[in-house]
Amino acid sequence: MPDSPALLVIGECVADIVRLPGAPDRTHPGGSPANVAYGLARLGRDTTLVTQLGRDPDGRLIEDHLASAGVRVLTDGGDAPTPAATVELDDEGRATYGFRITWTLGPVALPGEPPRHVHTGSIATALEPGADTALDLVRSLRGAATVSYDPNVRPALMGDHLPAVRRAEHFVALSDIVKASDEDLRWLYPDEAPEKAAERWLGSGPSLVLLTRGAGGATAFVPGATVSAGAPPVRIADTVGAGDAFMSGTLHALASYGLLGAPGRARLRSLDTTVLGDVLRHALASAAVTVARAGALPPDEEELAAALTSGAIPEG
């Protein structure tokens, strides 16, 4: 791979131990930012992940998984164990999480020229001390790159509510693109409708705010316009990684339109509704393919193209 990554993702890798009623545990490579990096690489994007991985079986499993899609992995060289999460699925595939996670990411030297786009979010931006490293890295790269952020709220790991909200808002203000679920925004702002919170975030700096509602589809907010789209019908295997596939699908579509990178920042600010609708179609189709099969397995280019052209969602 070239020394200069086109897209840089900053954040955690997690070994997801999936528990289904009446079935043995299954371990899947996971972690929201790692899933986004994996999804981007499967869609043919040159992607590097800055993370921490333990020198343990879970770390090797995740590193091999990322490498299989072509993700380049950079670590701080620390010796913290690989984070793990227990994912309990109910009979309808809905996930609840338990965590065994530390996030102590230290400074990481990036080779070559700055990336064109930086994505971060989730635990990596909420859990100290590594969240400070992620924030510093985003700040240092923002001049040359567009930035996206997904809070991916995990209440058990967010700490006290007010500081958690302030941390999220720091990242929102630095970002060009923000994606959040209705559940994320209800936790952050329990007294405010998710749509109102998304509109308020749009006024604080981003050019595009995406609000997802699971099977209810998604809404995109840009200055002066709002576009909504429904989710494709799909038989759900589980919902693990759905939001991450939505994010990688979004960034893939924006990159295809030349809207990532500092030169694309002004064009991103003036997105027309036709392009915005197509971006939503890509994002929702990517998520639909992912929920149709077990684990965080987002589509490759061929699968996404098939889902977009025929509406067929490959199951597995």
C-alpha positions in Angstrom: 0.0 0.0 0.0 1.2 3.6 -0.6 2.7 5.5 2.3 0.0 8.1 2.3 -3.5 6.8 3.2 -6.4 8.3 1.4 -8.7 7.7 4.4 -7.6 7.5 8.1 -9.8 6.0 10.8 -8.9 6.5 14.5 -10.4 4.3 17.1 -10.8 1.0 18.9 -10.8 -2.6 17.8 -13.0 -4.9 19.9 -13.5 -8.6 20.0 -17.2 -9.1 19.9 -18.3 -12.2 21.7 -21.8 -12.8 20.3 -24.3 -14.8 22.3 -27.5 -16.1 20.8 -30.3 -17.9 22.7 -29.5 -21.6 22.7 -26.3 -21.3 20.6 -22.6 -21.4 21.5 -20.6 -18.1 21.7 -19.1 -16.8 18.5 -16.2 -14.3 18.5 -16.3 -11.7 15.7 -13.7 -8.9 15.0 -15.4 -5.6 15.9 -15.2 -2.1 17.3 -17.1 0.7 15.6 -14.1 2.5 14.0 -12.5 -0.8 13.0 -15.7 -1.8 11.3 -15.8 1.5 9.4 -12.2 1.0 8.3 -13.0 -2.6 7.2 -16.1 -1.5 5.3 -14.2 1.3 3.5 -11.4 -1.1 2.4 -14.0 -3.7 1.2 -15.4 -0.9 -1.0 -12.0 -0.4 -2.5 -10.9 2.6 -0.5 -7.3 3.0 0.6 -7.7 3.0 4.4 -5.5 3.1 7.4 -6.6 2.4 11.0 -4.9 4.0 14.0 -5.7 1.8 17.0 -4.4 -0.3 19.9 -4.3 -4.1 19.7 -3.1 -6.5 22.3 -0.5 -9.2 21.6 -3.1 -11.9 22.3 -5.3 -14.2 20.2 -8.1 -11.6 19.9 -5.6 -9.1 18.6 -4.3 -11.5 16.0 -7.8 -12.4 15.0 -8.7 -8.7 14.4 -5.4 -7.8 12.7 -5.8 -10.7 10.3 -9.4 -9.7 9.6 -8.5 -6.2 8.8 -5.6 -7.2 6.7 -7.9 -9.5 4.6 -9.7 -6.4 3.4 -6.5 -4.4 2.9 -6.7 -2.1 6.0 -3.3 -0.9 7.1 -3.0 -0.9 10.9 -0.9 1.5 12.9 -0.6 1.1 16.7 1.1 3.0 19.5 3.1 -0.1 20.4 1.5 -0.4 23.9 0.8 -3.7 25.6 -2.8 -3.2 26.7 -5.0 -6.3 26.1 -7.4 -6.3 23.1 -10.7 -4.8 24.2 -13.7 -7.2 24.3 -17.5 -6.8 24.3 -20.2 -9.3 25.0 -23.0 -8.9 22.4 -26.3 -10.5 23.5 -28.8 -10.9 20.7 -32.5 -11.4 21.3 -34.8 -13.5 19.1 -35.2 -10.6 16.7 -31.5 -10.0 16.4 -31.4 -6.8 18.5 -28.1 -6.3 20.3 -27.2 -5.3 23.9 -23.6 -4.9 25.0 -21.3 -5.5 27.9 -17.7 -4.3 27.9 -14.2 -5.2 29.0 -12.4 -2.3 27.6 -9.5 0.1 28.2 -8.5 2.8 25.8 -5.0 4.1 26.4 -4.0 5.1 22.9 -0.7 7.1 22.9 0.7 9.2 20.1 1.2 7.5 16.7 3.4 8.7 14.0 1.8 8.8 10.6 3.9 8.1 7.5 3.9 10.2 4.4 1.5 13.1 3.5 -1.7 13.8 5.6 -4.8 11.7 4.8 -7.6 13.2 2.7 -10.2 12.3 5.2 -10.3 11.4 8.9 -13.0 9.4 10.7 -13.3 8.8 14.4 -15.9 8.1 17.1 -17.3 5.7 19.5 -15.3 4.6 22.6 -12.2 6.1 21.1 -13.6 9.6 21.6 -15.3 9.0 25.0 -12.9 7.0 27.1 -9.9 8.6 28.7 -6.9 8.8 28.3 -7.0 7.7 24.7 -9.9 10.1 23.8 -7.4 13.0 24.3 -5.0 11.4 21.8 -7.8 11.0 19.3 -8.9 14.6 19.7 -5.3 15.9 19.3 -4.8 13.9 16.2 -8.1 15.1 14.6 -7.1 18.7 15.4 -3.7 18.3 13.8 -5.1 16.8 10.6 -8.2 18.9 10.1 -6.4 21.6 8.0 -5.6 19.1 5.2 -8.5 16.6 5.6 -12.3 16.6 6.1 -13.4 14.9 9.3 -16.4 12.6 10.2 -17.6 11.6 13.6 -20.0 9.0 15.0 -20.6 9.2 18.8 -21.9 5.6 18.8 -23.0 6.1 22.4 -22.3 3.3 24.9 -23.8 4.5 28.1 -21.9 2.0 30.3 -18.6 3.6 29.1 -19.5 7.3 28.8 -18.9 8.3 32.4 -20.7 11.3 33.9 -23.3 12.7 31.5 -22.4 16.4 31.2 -18.7 15.8 30.5 -19.6 13.1 28.0 -21.9 15.6 26.2 -19.2 18.2 26.2 -16.7 15.7 24.7 -19.1 14.8 22.0 -19.7 18.4 21.1 -16.0 19.1 20.8 -15.8 16.4 18.1 -19.0 17.7 16.4 -17.5 21.2 16.2 -14.4 19.8 14.5 -16.3 17.7 12.0 -17.6 18.2 8.5 -19.8 15.1 8.6 -21.6 13.7 11.7 -23.7 10.6 12.0 -25.7 9.7 15.1 -28.6 7.3 15.8 -31.8 8.5 17.4 -30.8 6.4 20.5 -27.4 8.3 20.6 -29.1 11.6 20.6 -31.8 10.6 23.2 -29.0 9.6 25.6 -27.0 12.8 25.0 -30.1 15.1 25.0 -33.0 13.4 26.9 -35.1 16.5 26.9 -34.7 17.3 23.2 -36.2 15.5 20.1 -33.4 13.8 18.1 -34.3 15.9 15.0 -33.9 19.2 16.9 -30.5 18.0 18.3 -29.3 17.1 14.8 -30.4 20.5 13.5 -28.6 22.2 16.4 -25.4 20.2 15.7 -25.6 21.3 12.0 -25.4 24.9 13.2 -22.3 24.3 15.3 -20.0 23.5 12.3 -20.7 20.4 10.3 -21.8 20.5 6.7 -23.8 17.3 6.9 -25.5 15.6 9.9 -27.0 12.2 9.4 -29.7 10.8 11.8 -30.4 7.1 11.6 -33.5 5.3 12.9 -32.7 1.6 12.3 -35.5 0.1 10.3 -37.1 3.5 10.1 -34.4 4.7 7.7 -32.4 7.9 8.0 -32.6 11.7 7.6 -29.8 13.9 6.3 -29.6 17.6 7.4 -27.6 20.1 5.4 -27.9 23.9 5.5 -31.2 24.8 4.0 -32.5 21.3 3.3 -33.5 18.0 4.8 -33.7 14.7 3.0 -35.2 11.4 4.4 -35.1 7.9 3.0 -36.5 4.6 4.1 -34.5 1.5 4.9 -34.7 -1.4 2.3 -36.8 -4.3 3.4 -34.5 -7.1 4.7 -34.6 -10.2 6.8 -32.4 -9.4 9.8 -29.8 -11.9 11.0 -28.5 -9.4 13.6 -27.9 -5.6 13.8 -24.2 -5.8 14.8 -22.2 -3.3 12.7 -25.2 -1.8 11.0 -24.4 1.8 11.9 -20.8 1.3 11.0 -21.7 0.0 7.5 -24.0 3.0 7.1 -21.0 5.2 7.9 -18.6 3.4 5.5 -21.3 3.5 2.8 -21.7 7.3 3.4 -18.0 8.0 3.1 -17.6 5.8 0.0 -20.4 7.7 -1.7 -19.1 11.1 -0.7 -15.6 10.1 -2.0 -17.1 9.0 -5.3 -18.6 12.5 -5.7 -15.2 14.1 -4.8 -16.6 15.6 -1.6 -13.9 14.4 0.8 -10.6 16.2 1.5 -9.9 19.9 2.2 -10.6 20.9 -1.5 -14.0 19.3 -1.3 -15.0 21.0 1.9 -16.7 23.9 0.2 -18.6 21.6 -2.2 -19.7 19.5 0.8 -21.2 22.7 2.3 -23.4 23.1 -0.7 -24.7 19.6 -1.4 -27.8 19.4 -3.6 -30.6 17.2 -2.6 -30.2 14.8 -5.5 -26.6 14.0 -4.5 -27.7 13.8 -0.9 -30.4 11.3 -1.7 -27.9 9.1 -3.5 -25.5 9.2 -0.6 -28.4 8.1 1.7 -29.2 5.3 -0.7 -25.6 4.0 -0.6 -25.5 4.2 3.2 -28.8 2.5 3.8 -28.1 -0.3 1.3 -24.7 -0.9 2.9 -26.4 -1.2 6.3 -29.1 -3.5 4.9 -26.5 -5.9 3.4 -24.8 -6.0 6.8 -27.8 -6.8 8.9 -28.9 -9.6 6.6 -25.9 -11.7 7.8 -24.3 -12.5 11.1 -21.6 -10.2 12.5 -20.2 -6.9 11.3 -19.7 -8.0 7.7 -20.3 -5.0 5.4 -20.6 -5.3 1.6 -17.9 -5.3 -0.9 -18.2 -3.2 -4.1 -20.1 -5.9 -6.0 -22.5 -6.6 -3.3 -23.3 -2.9 -2.7 -23.8 -2.4 -6.5 -26.2 -5.3 -6.6 -28.2 -4.0 -3.7 -28.4 -0.5 -5.3 -29.4 -1.7 -8.8 -31.7 -4.6 -8.0 -32.7 -4.0 -4.4 -31.5 -7.6 -3.7 -29.9 -7.9 -0.3 -27.5 -10.9 -0.2 -28.0 -13.0 2.9 -25.6 -15.2 4.8 
